[in-house]
Amino acid sequence: MATSFGALCSDFSISHKLSLKMDLPPDRETILHLMDRVRKSVPSMSKFHPYENELVLESSRRDMEYRAVSLSRRAIRSTFFNPPTLHKAYTFHKLILELAPYHLTISPLDVDCLDLTLEFDLECKANHDEIVYEALYGESHLAGLLRLDGARVLDVQPYFNIALDEKGSLQAFFEVKTRNRSRRGGSSRFKHEPISIFLTVRRFGPIDKVEDLQDILKTLGQSAELLAAERLVPHLLMPISRQITSSSA
């Protein structure tokens, strides 16, 4: 994994999601033509199957550089897991945004929003929620709300949404996802799962023409990289990472 972001975590991925206002065409031929075109451009993506409410074309999940594209009723998503460079990830996402409107007859009016998401996974064998709580709130005024005799923290998954422009058409979302809770706070089910930190930058539609999607993706990437470097890494990722290290010392 050659990206500088990837060096800060156990796994790193970058994904895009194009959300639409109308249902995608349901016919087999249209979908198969699109997926076959993607496969020809990326031969390693040869596994095609339904998954929950989506149709997924993906490479082998055993590969370090795992790629996938999925279609749901009103969305198209692509993911590049552990990309060697950010440029290679963006090139893959741009390919999907180039092919999908042509094969699926997507109109500029149909575009609801375009998301770009950076995901940072941190390996953690300790209680995820206690780690996040101590890392982000342990010395704050908010910590006093939960410091009760005999009590323990069961759910700490902060989520923040900010507008990046005056109209609110460009927004960013910061989220921390923990995975070690049962109804009573047990952690055995997810003891091998990571703590995940997400940064999503979203641009709302409509757009002037579908060709603009690739330029919008580039802008989202620039915003996401800046926010990740200046905000997410120092104020979310590093405190949680240090707390994980401290808990295992």
C-alpha positions in Angstrom: 0.0 0.0 0.0 1.8 3.1 -1.2 -0.5 5.9 -0.3 0.5 8.1 2.6 -2.9 7.7 4.2 -2.6 3.9 3.9 0.6 4.1 6.0 -1.4 5.4 9.0 -3.8 2.5 9.3 -4.2 -1.2 8.8 -6.4 -0.9 5.7 -7.4 2.1 3.6 -10.0 2.4 0.9 -11.5 5.1 -1.3 -15.0 4.8 -2.8 -17.5 6.9 -4.8 -21.3 6.7 -4.9 -23.5 8.3 -7.5 -27.0 8.6 -6.0 -30.0 9.0 -8.5 -33.5 10.2 -8.2 -35.1 7.6 -10.5 -34.7 3.8 -10.6 -31.9 2.4 -12.8 -33.0 0.3 -15.9 -33.8 -3.3 -14.6 -33.2 -5.2 -17.9 -30.4 -7.8 -17.9 -28.8 -6.8 -21.2 -28.2 -3.2 -20.1 -26.6 -4.3 -16.8 -24.5 -7.0 -18.3 -23.2 -4.7 -21.1 -22.0 -2.3 -18.4 -20.4 -4.9 -16.2 -18.7 -6.6 -19.2 -17.3 -3.3 -20.3 -15.8 -2.7 -16.8 -14.4 -6.2 -16.8 -12.7 -5.6 -20.1 -11.0 -2.5 -18.7 -10.1 -4.3 -15.4 -9.7 -8.0 -16.1 -9.2 -8.9 -12.5 -12.8 -7.9 -11.8 -14.4 -11.2 -12.9 -16.7 -12.1 -10.1 -20.3 -11.1 -10.8 -23.1 -11.9 -8.3 -26.0 -10.5 -6.3 -25.4 -9.3 -2.8 -28.3 -8.2 -0.5 -30.1 -5.6 -2.7 -27.2 -5.0 -5.1 -25.5 -6.5 -8.1 -21.7 -6.6 -7.6 -18.8 -7.0 -10.0 -15.5 -7.5 -8.0 -12.0 -8.8 -8.0 -10.9 -11.5 -5.6 -11.2 -10.4 -2.0 -8.0 -12.2 -1.3 -6.1 -9.6 -3.4 -4.5 -6.8 -1.4 -5.8 -4.4 -4.1 -9.5 -5.3 -4.1 -11.9 -3.4 -6.5 -15.6 -3.6 -6.8 -18.5 -1.8 -8.5 -22.1 -2.3 -7.5 -25.6 -1.3 -8.7 -28.6 -0.8 -6.4 -32.0 0.5 -7.3 -31.0 4.2 -7.3 -27.2 4.2 -6.9 -23.9 3.2 -8.5 -20.9 2.6 -6.2 -17.3 1.7 -6.8 -14.6 0.9 -4.2 -10.8 0.5 -4.4 -9.4 -1.2 -1.3 -5.7 -0.5 -0.5 -4.9 1.4 -3.7 -1.2 1.7 -4.5 -1.7 5.4 -5.2 -4.7 7.8 -4.9 -4.3 8.5 -8.7 -4.9 4.9 -9.5 -8.1 4.9 -7.3 -9.4 8.0 -9.0 -8.7 6.6 -12.4 -10.9 3.6 -11.6 -13.7 5.7 -10.2 -13.6 8.0 -13.3 -13.9 4.9 -15.5 -17.2 4.0 -13.8 -18.5 7.6 -14.1 -17.6 7.6 -17.8 -19.3 4.3 -18.6 -22.3 4.3 -16.3 -24.2 7.3 -17.7 -23.8 5.9 -21.3 -25.0 2.4 -20.5 -27.7 3.3 -18.0 -29.0 6.5 -19.8 -28.4 8.7 -16.8 -29.6 12.3 -17.3 -28.1 15.4 -15.5 -31.5 16.0 -13.9 -31.4 12.5 -12.5 -28.3 13.2 -10.3 -29.2 13.5 -6.6 -25.6 13.7 -5.3 -22.1 12.4 -5.8 -20.1 11.1 -2.8 -16.4 10.4 -2.3 -15.4 8.5 0.8 -12.1 7.8 2.4 -12.1 4.9 5.0 -9.4 4.3 7.5 -9.4 1.0 9.4 -7.5 0.6 12.6 -7.0 -2.9 14.1 -8.1 -3.0 17.7 -8.5 -6.0 20.0 -9.7 -3.9 23.0 -13.2 -2.6 23.5 -13.8 -0.3 20.6 -16.3 2.0 22.3 -14.1 2.5 25.4 -11.1 3.2 23.1 -13.0 5.9 21.1 -14.5 7.4 24.3 -11.2 7.8 26.1 -9.4 9.0 22.9 -12.0 11.7 22.0 -13.9 12.6 25.2 -11.7 11.4 28.1 -10.5 14.9 29.1 -13.5 16.9 27.9 -16.5 18.4 29.7 -18.7 15.8 27.9 -16.9 13.0 29.7 -18.6 14.0 33.0 -21.9 13.1 31.5 -21.1 9.4 31.5 -18.8 8.9 34.5 -21.2 7.1 36.8 -20.2 4.6 39.5 -20.5 1.0 38.1 -21.4 2.2 34.6 -19.5 1.4 31.4 -19.7 2.9 27.9 -21.6 0.7 25.4 -21.9 2.9 22.3 -19.6 5.7 21.1 -19.8 6.4 17.4 -19.4 10.1 16.8 -20.8 11.5 13.5 -20.5 15.1 12.3 -21.8 16.9 9.2 -20.6 20.3 8.0 -21.4 22.5 5.1 -18.4 23.6 3.0 -20.1 26.3 1.1 -22.7 29.0 1.7 -25.6 27.1 -0.1 -24.8 23.8 1.6 -24.4 22.1 -1.8 -21.0 20.8 -0.8 -20.8 19.0 2.5 -18.5 16.8 4.5 -19.2 14.0 7.0 -16.9 12.6 9.6 -17.9 9.3 11.2 -16.3 6.7 13.6 -17.8 3.2 13.5 -17.1 0.7 16.3 -18.0 -3.0 16.0 -17.9 -4.8 19.3 -21.2 -4.6 20.9 -24.0 -7.0 21.7 -27.2 -5.8 23.4 -25.4 -6.2 26.7 -22.1 -4.7 25.5 -20.3 -8.0 24.8 -17.4 -7.8 22.4 -16.6 -11.4 21.3 -18.6 -11.3 18.0 -16.5 -8.5 16.5 -13.1 -9.1 18.3 -11.3 -9.3 14.9 -13.1 -6.3 13.3 -11.4 -2.8 13.1 -12.5 0.6 14.2 -13.3 2.4 11.0 -13.0 6.2 10.5 -14.9 7.7 7.5 -14.6 11.0 5.7 -17.3 11.6 3.0 -17.4 14.7 0.8 -20.7 15.1 -1.0 -21.8 17.4 -3.9 -25.5 17.7 -4.4 -27.1 17.9 -7.9 -28.5 18.7 -10.3 -25.6 19.1 -12.8 -25.3 20.7 -16.2 -24.1 17.6 -18.1 -23.1 14.1 -17.1 -19.6 14.7 -18.4 -19.2 17.1 -15.4 -19.3 14.1 -13.0 -15.6 13.4 -13.6 -14.6 17.0 -12.8 -16.8 17.0 -9.7 -15.1 13.8 -8.6 -11.7 15.5 -8.9 -12.9 18.5 -6.8 -14.3 16.1 -4.2 -11.0 14.3 -4.1 -9.1 17.5 -3.5 -11.4 18.6 -0.7 -11.3 15.1 0.9 -7.5 14.9 0.9 -7.2 18.4 2.4 -9.8 17.6 5.1 -8.2 14.3 5.9 -4.7 15.7 6.2 -5.6 18.8 8.2 -8.6 17.6 10.2 -9.3 13.9 10.3 -5.8 12.6 10.8 -4.7 14.9 13.7 -8.1 15.2 15.4 -9.7 11.7 14.9 -7.3 9.1 13.6 -4.2 9.8 15.6 -5.9 10.2 19.0 -7.7 6.9 18.5 -4.5 5.2 17.2 -2.5 6.4 20.2 -5.3 5.1 22.6 -5.2 1.7 20.9 -1.4 1.5 21.4 -1.8 2.7 25.0 -4.4 0.1 25.8 -2.2 -2.8 24.5 1.0 -1.6 26.2 
